Amino acid sequence: MTKDPALDHKLPLALLHPRYWMTWFSIFLLALLAWMPVRLRDALAASFANLLLRFSSRQCYAARLNIGLCFPELSDEEREAMLYRSISVGLKGFFALGEPTFLPSSLFLRRIKPNGWEHVESALQTGKPIIFMIPHTWTIDACGLYFSGMGLQMCTMMHNARNPVYDWFLNHQRVRFGGKVYERSAGLKPIIKDMRNGYHFFYLPDQDHGHEASVFVSLFGVPKATLPALPKLAKLSGAIVLPVLATYNETSRKYELQIRPAMAPYPTSDLMADVQYMNTEIEFLLKNQPEQYMWFLKYFRSLPDGGKRSYRPE
């Protein structure tokens, strides 16, 4: 019998080694923060924004580069304001990272507000699997749990974290309400098999995976190396594609899901048009809340001429 390639979430005893004790202590702090009054926790998180803006030079350089490419019409002051807000949202999301694990499930799920859930219900009525197309925002993990928390069988793919304790912690958290997590190297075959067996797929579409695996289409007017996997996967599985944005509302202090109507017609016979359609949906999702995006990722590293854009400060 072939072993299921889904990640095993049992705690390996090796992770209890003393060299990981500081990591476990940080997870203990996340547990304490999960129960801290949200208003106080958000204020504490925001107080570190200027510190990160000053000392995280490499990450801020990447974010400034991305924001400048995508929003050339903004002034320097407006771009800096977007960067500051993005860092602030990211810190609030990080300080709340323990909520999905350490809060009671009913309390945690009440912290998430779905907007456009009727699109999910319409898709479910067709009996087809759903691909939730969701770009990288700061609270993507917490918001993503809402779908399995509502009883949907979910599967997804993730990169391993560098620290094995955090890797175990995050992936254990991701399957709290059921579902499967695969390492990206497992490929799409287990995903297709799961979708044919009633699972829905949580798909992150926007990272740069290099020239060989990608096609170049526009994102915010910038040529971007983009995986053409979504239309291929939708065709193979017969799935409906719903664009989704995971956000943190700094006023209500709750997580929110912005769920768009199904992409249609999708896929078509034009692969490039289908991939561009996906990126256009990402633009639409982010249009009014660009500060929610993880701007520090190297989205535009690959260049159409075969070269690579430098994300290192000179």
N, C-alpha and C positions, 0 to 999 in steps of 0.2 A: 504493500500500500504506500503510495506517494505521500510524503509529509506535506502538510499544508504550509506554504511559504509565509503565511501571516506571522507577524512578530509574536514571540512568546513573551507574555507579560508576567511570568513568575519571577520573583526576585532572586537573582543569582546570589549565592552566599558570598561570592568574591567581592560583591559591592559593599559588604560590611567591613572590609579591610580598613584599618586606621587611616590610610591615605585618603579615604573618601569621607572622613568624619566631618571635615569642614563643609563639604557639600551637603551632607545630611543636616548639619546645623542650619545652613541657609534654607533648606526645605522646611525645617522647624520654624524659622522666621516667617516663611510664606504662610504657614499654618496660622501663626499668630495674626498676621496681616489680614488673612481671610475673615477673621472675626472682628477686626477693628471697625469702628463706625466709618462708613464709606466716605463721608465728608472729610473726616480727619485724615483718612488714608490718602485721599486724592490730594489734599493740601500738602501732606508730607511728600508725596511723589513729585508734585509740581515744583517743590522747593529744590529739587536736584536738577531741574532743566538747564539752568544757567551753567551749572557745573559740567554737565555733559557737553553743552554747546562749546565750552571752553577747552575741555581736555580730550574729548573724543574726536581728535582732528581728522583721522582717516575716515571714520564713518560720516562725519559732517561734510567732508570734502565730497564723498560719493553722493550724499543727499543733495548738496548744492549743485553738483554737476547734473544730476537727474532733473531737479526742479528747473534749472536754467534751460535744459534742452526742451522740456515739456511746456514751459510757460515763459517763452522769450518776451512776451508782451508785458510781463510784470516788472516793476522796478526792483532794484536791489533790496529796498526796504520791505517790499511786499513778499519777496522770496524768503528773506530772513524771518519774517513773521510766520510764513507757512512752515518753515523748518522748525521754529520754536514751538509752534502748536503741535507739530507732528511728534517732536520729542516729548512734549508734555503728555500727549495722549498715550504714547508708547510707554512712558514711565507709569502712568496710571494703570495701564494694562498689565505691566510687569508686576507691580506691587499687588495686583489682584490675582496673580497667577495661581495661587493656592485655592481660590474659591471653588473651582470645579471638583477638586479632590476633597476638600475639608468641610464644605458646607453640606447640610442635608440636601438631598436631591430636589425636594420640593421647593426649598428656599432658593437654591441656585437657579432652577428653571424659571422661577418668578422674577429673577433678575434680568431676564432676556425678553425683549419685546419684538415679536415678528411683525413686520409691515409687508403686506402682500401675501400672506399665508394662503389666500384664496387661489393663488397660482399653483401652489403645491397641491392643494386639494383637487384642483381641476386635472393636474397631471396624474395624480394617483387614480382618479376615476377611469383613466384610459387603460389601466393595467400594465402600462409600460414602465420600465425602469427610468429613473431620473438621474441625470448628471447635473449636480449643482456646481456651476462654474463660478469660482470664488477667488478673486485676486488677493494678494498678500496684504492684509491689513493687520494692525497691532492686536486686535482681539479675535483673530480668526479661529483660534482653538476654542475659546470659551463659547463663542457664538455657534461654532460648528456642532457642539454637543447638543444643541437644541433639537436637531433633527432626530438623533437617536433617542434623546429624551422623550420625544413625542411618539416613539414606537416604530420609527422607520429603521429598517435594517440597512446599515451604512458600511461602506468600505472606503478606504483612502490610501494614498501613498505618501510617504514622508522620507526625508533624508535623516540619517542618524545624527544625533547631537554629538559633539566632540567629547563631552563628559558622559561616561556611561551611566552614572547615577541619574543625571538629568534626563538622559535618553530613556531610561527605564521609567522615571517618574512621569514624563510627558506622555509616553505611549500608554502607560497604565491609565493615565487620566483620560486619554482619548477614547478608550473603550469602556469607560465607566458604565455607560448605558447599553453596552453590547457593541457589535460591529467588529470590523477587522482593520488592522493597519499593516500595510506592506512596505518594506523598504523599496526604494525606487528601482533598485537593481533587479527586483523580481519580475519587472516587465508588466505588460498589460494582460497577459494570458489569464492569470488568476482573477483579475478585475472583471474581464469579460465573462469568465465562468460564474463568478458571484452574481453579476448582473442578470445573467440568464436564470439564476436561481432565486431571484426576488430581492437582491440587494440594490441599493442606490449608491452612486459614486460621488464623492466629495473631491472635486478636481481643481487643482491650483494651476493656472494656465500661463503665468506671466514671467517666469524666470528664463534667463538666457542659458540655453544648453549647448551653445556653440554652433558653428556653421554646418557641420555634417548632418545634424539631426533636424535642422530648422529651415524655415523659409523666411524671407524678409517681407514684412508688411508694416504698415504705419501704426504707431501708437503715439497719440498726441502730436502727430505730424513728423515723428522721428522714425526712420527705418529701424525696425527691431527684429532680431532673430527670434522667431516664434515657432514653437512646436506645432506641427499640423495634426496633432493627435486627436483633438476634440472631434472634428468632423468624421475622422476615420472610426473613432470609438463609437460615436453616435450611430453611424451606419451599421457597424458590426453588431451592436447590441439592440438596435431599434429604440434607443433611449430618447426621451424628451430632455432638452437642455434648458435649465433655468439659471439665468445670471443672478448672483447674490453678492451683496456687500455686507461684511461684518463690521460694525462700528461700535464706538463707545460714546454715548451721549454725555457730555461733560456737564450739562445742565440738570438732566434728570438723574444722572449718575447710574444709568443702566446700560446694559448692552442692547444693541438693536440689530435686527436683520432687515436689510432692504432687498426684497425679493421681486425681481422683474418678471414680466410675462415671458412665456416660452419663446425661444428663438425659433422663428418659422419664416419661410420654409428652411429646414435644417436637418441634415446637410443637403446640399445641391450637387450638381455634377461639376461645379467649379470649385476646386480645392482652395485656390488662392482667395477667392471671394469669401468662402466660408471662414478661413482663418482671419481675414480682415474683419468680417462681421463680429467675430469673437472679440478682437481688440477694440472695435468700435463700442461694443457693449461695456468693456472695461472702462473706457473713457466716460461713457454715460454714467456708470455707477459712481465714478470718482469725481465727476464734474462739480458737484456741490459740496463735497467733503474730501478734498485732496489731502488734508492733513492726516487722514486716517491711514494713508498708505505707508508702507515700509520703504521710504525713499532711499535708505542706505544700501539696498541691494543693487547688484551690478546688472541692471536691466538692459543696458545698451552697450555692453562690453564688446560684442561681436559687431564688426562693421561689414557692410555689403561687399566691399572690395577684398575681403578675406583677412583684413587686419583686425586688430583689437584696440579698443579705446582704453586708455590708461585711467584707472580709478585711484591712482596713488598721488598724493600731494607732491608737487615738485619742490 
